[in-house]
Amino acid sequence: MTTRAISVVVADGSAMFRERFCAWLKEQSSVEVVGQAASAPDAWALFLRHRPSAVVLDLQLPDDGGLVLLRQTKPQPLNL
């Protein structure tokens, strides 16, 4: 039985943090880093493109900020 990897986008304003954290994640057999972003607009574009299982998010991202991005990625209820 094969296990599907958890897809992750890492969004943080610090290049050093992104590089080190992604290096650590890549060592995990069940995790696939599908993108890295240094700003909220870049992170949003990666989120829309990859629809990852998880997002590691710096709440103080440049531009719109991580809180705005967090609200955008929150699933919306279905209006039935």
N, C-alpha and C positions, 0 to 999 in steps of 0.2 A: 504494500500500500504506500503510495507516495503522498507526502504532505505538501500542501501548498504554502509557499513562503508568504510571510506577512510583508506587504509592500509599505514602505515608509518614505515620507517626504520630511526632510530636516530643514527648518526655516529659522535661521538665527543670524543676527547682525554681525557676529564674530566669526571671521573666516577660520580662525584657529579652533574654535569650538566645533564648527561644522566638520572640519577635516578630521579632528580627533574622534569625535562622536561617530561619524560615518565609518571611520576605520574600525572602531570597536564593533559597530553594528554589522559590518561586513564579515566579521569573524563568527557571527552567529549563523548557524546553518539554516535557521528557519526565517531569516530576515533578508529582504532585498531592498536596498536603498534605491528608489526610483527617481529621486531628484533632491537638489539642494538649492536653497534660495537665501539671498541676503536682504530681501525687502518683501513687504507684504504683496505688492502687485506680482512679483515673480513667484512667490509662494502660491498665490491664488491661481496663476496660470498653470503651475505644476499640479495643483490639486484638481483642476478641471481636466487636465490632460490624462492624469494617471488614476484618479479616484482611489487614492491609497487607503490601505486598511488603517493606517495610523499617521499622525502628523506630530512631529516634535516641534513645538512652536515657542519662540521667544515672544513674550507678550509685549516687549518694547521694540519690536521691529521698526526699522525706518519706514518712512512714508505713512501709510494708513495706520500702521501699528498692528500688533498681534491680536488685540481684543476685537478689532473690526474684522479681521480675518477669521477669528474664532466664531464670531456671529454668522459670518457668511457660510462657514463649513457645517454649521449645525443643521442636522436634518430637519426639514419642515414637515409638519403634520399634513396628512392627506385630507383634503376637503371632499368627503364623499357625499 
